[in-house]
Structure formats: C-alpha cells, structure tokens
Amino acid sequence: MKKIFFSIAALMAVVFLASCDSKLCYCYEYGYETEVYVNTDTPCSSMGHGERGCVESYERMDPGQVALNPTL
C-alpha cells in the first residue's frame, strides 16, 4: 500500500513540476480540438502543420466554426 501511495505522490509531483514551465495551446484539425502543452517560450502557432492549426488559449474558438478543407 505504501508503494502505491508513494508512486502516486511521485507522479503527481512530476506533473505539477512539469506544468510550471508549460502553457496550454489549442490545436484544430478536421473540425476537432486537441489540447497541447508546450514550453512557455514556444509560440502555439509553431505546433501547427499541414491541416493542423494551433492557437494560444486566449484565441480559442468553437471547433464547429473552424473551416474544413473542401477538397477532402
């Protein structure tokens, strides 16, 4: 039981410390929204590629309003 407790505590500490220097970005691809965590000095737009576009959290939009590529 103690091993499980310490394992969970260690995992929570790693997640907490990792979140200190990261920020949340929202990425849109084919009408779906995904959340991506990046370093605070990395612009969210750099996470986009091809059909995927990423924005800062204050630029978040409704996934239903994102235009789909009409050629697909």
N, C-alpha and C positions, 0 to 999 in steps of 0.2 A: 504494500500500500504506500509506503514511504517513497519507493522508487517512482511510482506513478505520479505522486504529488510533486516530487522534485522535477520530473520530466516535464510536467505541465507548467510548472513555475519557470523552468528554463526556457521553454518555448515562448511563453508569454513575455519574458524579458527580452528575448531576441526580437520578437515582433514589435515590442514597444520601442526598443532602441533603433530598430531599422526605420520606424516611422518618423523618427525625429528629423531626419535629413531627407525626407522624401515628400513629394506632393502628389495629389491626385489629378490625373488627366482623364478626359472622357474621349473615347475614340468611337467613330461611327463607320460602319461598313455594311453595305447591303441592307440598310434600314434597321440595324441592330446597334445598340450601345454597349460598349465594354469599358470597364474601369482599368486604368493602367497607372501604376505608381512609378515615378521617375525621381531622380535627384532634383533638389530644389533649384540647381543652376541649369538644368536641362529644359529647354522650351518644349511644351507639349506638341507643338507643330512638327517637331523633328521625329516624332514617333509615327507619323503618317507615312504611308507608302501605297502606291498603286491606287486601289479603290478605297483605302482607309484614310480618313482624316481625323486628326486629334486636336482638341481644344483645351484651353485652361478651364478650371472649374467654374469661373465666373462667366464663361462663354457657353456653358452647357445649353443644349437645345432639346426639343422633343424629337426622339428618333423617328416618329411618324412624319415629321416635317422635313426630314433630310431627303434630298432628291436622289433617286436611284438612276443608274446609268441605263438609258433607254435601249442601248444596243445589246444588253444582256438578255 
